Amino acid sequence: TVLPLVVDSQINDARRHRRWAGALATMALEQPGNRDVTDGWLARWMPLAARAVESYCAALPDGDAAAARATKVVTSFHRSAGL
């Protein structure tokens, strides 16, 4: 009984985080110079994040497909936030 409630809470939290982070990115990119900063952050951290996703998903059944789906979700979020 508890597990579905915990999972639902985590999903709601993830949705809230995506809305908040997307709004923050949109607002930040309205300011001159912030595009260069965010591009630098993405260039630095996304390769590390991609390796982390691949490592994590390697332990899952159908890990390659899970990693591909996760990467697609991140790319879609970046695009929707203007990153």
PyMOL CGO cylinders between C-alpha atoms (Angstrom):
from pymol import cmd
from pymol.cgo import CYLINDER

trace = [
    CYLINDER, 0.00, 0.00, 0.00, 2.78, 2.44, 0.85, 0.3, 1, 1, 1, 1, 1, 1,
    CYLINDER, 2.78, 2.44, 0.85, 4.93, 1.92, -2.26, 0.3, 1, 1, 1, 1, 1, 1,
    CYLINDER, 4.93, 1.92, -2.26, 2.35, 3.32, -4.74, 0.3, 1, 1, 1, 1, 1, 1,
    CYLINDER, 2.35, 3.32, -4.74, 1.89, 6.37, -2.52, 0.3, 1, 1, 1, 1, 1, 1,
    CYLINDER, 1.89, 6.37, -2.52, 5.64, 6.97, -2.38, 0.3, 1, 1, 1, 1, 1, 1,
    CYLINDER, 5.64, 6.97, -2.38, 6.01, 6.54, -6.14, 0.3, 1, 1, 1, 1, 1, 1,
    CYLINDER, 6.01, 6.54, -6.14, 3.10, 8.91, -6.83, 0.3, 1, 1, 1, 1, 1, 1,
    CYLINDER, 3.10, 8.91, -6.83, 4.67, 11.47, -4.52, 0.3, 1, 1, 1, 1, 1, 1,
    CYLINDER, 4.67, 11.47, -4.52, 8.00, 11.17, -6.35, 0.3, 1, 1, 1, 1, 1, 1,
    CYLINDER, 8.00, 11.17, -6.35, 6.31, 11.57, -9.72, 0.3, 1, 1, 1, 1, 1, 1,
    CYLINDER, 6.31, 11.57, -9.72, 4.46, 14.68, -8.53, 0.3, 1, 1, 1, 1, 1, 1,
    CYLINDER, 4.46, 14.68, -8.53, 7.70, 16.08, -7.14, 0.3, 1, 1, 1, 1, 1, 1,
    CYLINDER, 7.70, 16.08, -7.14, 9.49, 15.43, -10.45, 0.3, 1, 1, 1, 1, 1, 1,
    CYLINDER, 9.49, 15.43, -10.45, 6.73, 17.23, -12.37, 0.3, 1, 1, 1, 1, 1, 1,
    CYLINDER, 6.73, 17.23, -12.37, 6.90, 20.18, -10.00, 0.3, 1, 1, 1, 1, 1, 1,
    CYLINDER, 6.90, 20.18, -10.00, 10.67, 20.28, -10.35, 0.3, 1, 1, 1, 1, 1, 1,
    CYLINDER, 10.67, 20.28, -10.35, 10.48, 20.26, -14.17, 0.3, 1, 1, 1, 1, 1, 1,
    CYLINDER, 10.48, 20.26, -14.17, 7.98, 23.14, -14.15, 0.3, 1, 1, 1, 1, 1, 1,
    CYLINDER, 7.98, 23.14, -14.15, 10.10, 25.16, -11.73, 0.3, 1, 1, 1, 1, 1, 1,
    CYLINDER, 10.10, 25.16, -11.73, 13.40, 24.44, -13.49, 0.3, 1, 1, 1, 1, 1, 1,
    CYLINDER, 13.40, 24.44, -13.49, 11.88, 25.19, -16.90, 0.3, 1, 1, 1, 1, 1, 1,
    CYLINDER, 11.88, 25.19, -16.90, 10.52, 28.53, -15.70, 0.3, 1, 1, 1, 1, 1, 1,
    CYLINDER, 10.52, 28.53, -15.70, 13.89, 29.38, -14.13, 0.3, 1, 1, 1, 1, 1, 1,
    CYLINDER, 13.89, 29.38, -14.13, 15.77, 28.54, -17.32, 0.3, 1, 1, 1, 1, 1, 1,
    CYLINDER, 15.77, 28.54, -17.32, 13.33, 30.56, -19.43, 0.3, 1, 1, 1, 1, 1, 1,
    CYLINDER, 13.33, 30.56, -19.43, 13.67, 33.57, -17.14, 0.3, 1, 1, 1, 1, 1, 1,
    CYLINDER, 13.67, 33.57, -17.14, 17.46, 33.27, -16.97, 0.3, 1, 1, 1, 1, 1, 1,
    CYLINDER, 17.46, 33.27, -16.97, 17.78, 33.12, -20.75, 0.3, 1, 1, 1, 1, 1, 1,
    CYLINDER, 17.78, 33.12, -20.75, 15.93, 36.43, -21.06, 0.3, 1, 1, 1, 1, 1, 1,
    CYLINDER, 15.93, 36.43, -21.06, 18.96, 38.19, -19.57, 0.3, 1, 1, 1, 1, 1, 1,
    CYLINDER, 18.96, 38.19, -19.57, 21.91, 39.09, -21.83, 0.3, 1, 1, 1, 1, 1, 1,
    CYLINDER, 21.91, 39.09, -21.83, 24.94, 36.88, -21.30, 0.3, 1, 1, 1, 1, 1, 1,
    CYLINDER, 24.94, 36.88, -21.30, 23.14, 34.04, -19.57, 0.3, 1, 1, 1, 1, 1, 1,
    CYLINDER, 23.14, 34.04, -19.57, 23.02, 31.92, -22.73, 0.3, 1, 1, 1, 1, 1, 1,
    CYLINDER, 23.02, 31.92, -22.73, 26.81, 31.64, -22.69, 0.3, 1, 1, 1, 1, 1, 1,
    CYLINDER, 26.81, 31.64, -22.69, 26.77, 30.67, -19.02, 0.3, 1, 1, 1, 1, 1, 1,
    CYLINDER, 26.77, 30.67, -19.02, 24.10, 27.99, -19.41, 0.3, 1, 1, 1, 1, 1, 1,
    CYLINDER, 24.10, 27.99, -19.41, 25.76, 26.64, -22.55, 0.3, 1, 1, 1, 1, 1, 1,
    CYLINDER, 25.76, 26.64, -22.55, 29.00, 26.31, -20.59, 0.3, 1, 1, 1, 1, 1, 1,
    CYLINDER, 29.00, 26.31, -20.59, 27.25, 24.50, -17.75, 0.3, 1, 1, 1, 1, 1, 1,
    CYLINDER, 27.25, 24.50, -17.75, 25.58, 22.11, -20.16, 0.3, 1, 1, 1, 1, 1, 1,
    CYLINDER, 25.58, 22.11, -20.16, 28.85, 21.44, -22.00, 0.3, 1, 1, 1, 1, 1, 1,
    CYLINDER, 28.85, 21.44, -22.00, 30.56, 20.66, -18.70, 0.3, 1, 1, 1, 1, 1, 1,
    CYLINDER, 30.56, 20.66, -18.70, 27.90, 18.63, -16.90, 0.3, 1, 1, 1, 1, 1, 1,
    CYLINDER, 27.90, 18.63, -16.90, 25.87, 16.82, -19.58, 0.3, 1, 1, 1, 1, 1, 1,
    CYLINDER, 25.87, 16.82, -19.58, 28.65, 14.37, -20.52, 0.3, 1, 1, 1, 1, 1, 1,
    CYLINDER, 28.65, 14.37, -20.52, 28.94, 13.43, -16.84, 0.3, 1, 1, 1, 1, 1, 1,
    CYLINDER, 28.94, 13.43, -16.84, 25.16, 13.10, -16.55, 0.3, 1, 1, 1, 1, 1, 1,
    CYLINDER, 25.16, 13.10, -16.55, 25.03, 10.95, -19.68, 0.3, 1, 1, 1, 1, 1, 1,
    CYLINDER, 25.03, 10.95, -19.68, 27.67, 8.60, -18.26, 0.3, 1, 1, 1, 1, 1, 1,
    CYLINDER, 27.67, 8.60, -18.26, 25.76, 8.41, -14.97, 0.3, 1, 1, 1, 1, 1, 1,
    CYLINDER, 25.76, 8.41, -14.97, 22.52, 7.53, -16.78, 0.3, 1, 1, 1, 1, 1, 1,
    CYLINDER, 22.52, 7.53, -16.78, 24.29, 4.88, -18.86, 0.3, 1, 1, 1, 1, 1, 1,
    CYLINDER, 24.29, 4.88, -18.86, 25.93, 3.36, -15.77, 0.3, 1, 1, 1, 1, 1, 1,
    CYLINDER, 25.93, 3.36, -15.77, 22.70, 3.31, -13.80, 0.3, 1, 1, 1, 1, 1, 1,
    CYLINDER, 22.70, 3.31, -13.80, 20.65, 1.89, -16.66, 0.3, 1, 1, 1, 1, 1, 1,
    CYLINDER, 20.65, 1.89, -16.66, 23.25, -0.80, -17.38, 0.3, 1, 1, 1, 1, 1, 1,
    CYLINDER, 23.25, -0.80, -17.38, 22.03, -2.60, -14.25, 0.3, 1, 1, 1, 1, 1, 1,
    CYLINDER, 22.03, -2.60, -14.25, 18.39, -2.50, -15.37, 0.3, 1, 1, 1, 1, 1, 1,
    CYLINDER, 18.39, -2.50, -15.37, 16.59, -4.98, -17.58, 0.3, 1, 1, 1, 1, 1, 1,
    CYLINDER, 16.59, -4.98, -17.58, 16.57, -3.51, -21.09, 0.3, 1, 1, 1, 1, 1, 1,
    CYLINDER, 16.57, -3.51, -21.09, 19.19, -0.99, -19.91, 0.3, 1, 1, 1, 1, 1, 1,
    CYLINDER, 19.19, -0.99, -19.91, 20.09, 0.37, -23.34, 0.3, 1, 1, 1, 1, 1, 1,
    CYLINDER, 20.09, 0.37, -23.34, 16.46, 1.21, -24.09, 0.3, 1, 1, 1, 1, 1, 1,
    CYLINDER, 16.46, 1.21, -24.09, 16.02, 2.74, -20.62, 0.3, 1, 1, 1, 1, 1, 1,
    CYLINDER, 16.02, 2.74, -20.62, 19.09, 4.93, -21.13, 0.3, 1, 1, 1, 1, 1, 1,
    CYLINDER, 19.09, 4.93, -21.13, 17.83, 6.01, -24.55, 0.3, 1, 1, 1, 1, 1, 1,
    CYLINDER, 17.83, 6.01, -24.55, 14.43, 6.94, -23.08, 0.3, 1, 1, 1, 1, 1, 1,
    CYLINDER, 14.43, 6.94, -23.08, 16.05, 8.88, -20.24, 0.3, 1, 1, 1, 1, 1, 1,
    CYLINDER, 16.05, 8.88, -20.24, 18.28, 10.75, -22.67, 0.3, 1, 1, 1, 1, 1, 1,
    CYLINDER, 18.28, 10.75, -22.67, 15.28, 11.57, -24.85, 0.3, 1, 1, 1, 1, 1, 1,
    CYLINDER, 15.28, 11.57, -24.85, 13.39, 12.97, -21.84, 0.3, 1, 1, 1, 1, 1, 1,
    CYLINDER, 13.39, 12.97, -21.84, 16.34, 15.18, -20.85, 0.3, 1, 1, 1, 1, 1, 1,
    CYLINDER, 16.34, 15.18, -20.85, 16.80, 16.42, -24.41, 0.3, 1, 1, 1, 1, 1, 1,
    CYLINDER, 16.80, 16.42, -24.41, 13.09, 17.19, -24.65, 0.3, 1, 1, 1, 1, 1, 1,
    CYLINDER, 13.09, 17.19, -24.65, 13.19, 19.11, -21.36, 0.3, 1, 1, 1, 1, 1, 1,
    CYLINDER, 13.19, 19.11, -21.36, 16.20, 21.14, -22.51, 0.3, 1, 1, 1, 1, 1, 1,
    CYLINDER, 16.20, 21.14, -22.51, 14.48, 21.98, -25.77, 0.3, 1, 1, 1, 1, 1, 1,
    CYLINDER, 14.48, 21.98, -25.77, 11.24, 23.01, -24.04, 0.3, 1, 1, 1, 1, 1, 1,
    CYLINDER, 11.24, 23.01, -24.04, 13.21, 25.26, -21.66, 0.3, 1, 1, 1, 1, 1, 1,
    CYLINDER, 13.21, 25.26, -21.66, 15.10, 26.88, -24.53, 0.3, 1, 1, 1, 1, 1, 1,
    CYLINDER, 15.10, 26.88, -24.53, 18.43, 25.34, -23.53, 0.3, 1, 1, 1, 1, 1, 1,
]
cmd.load_cgo(trace, "trace")
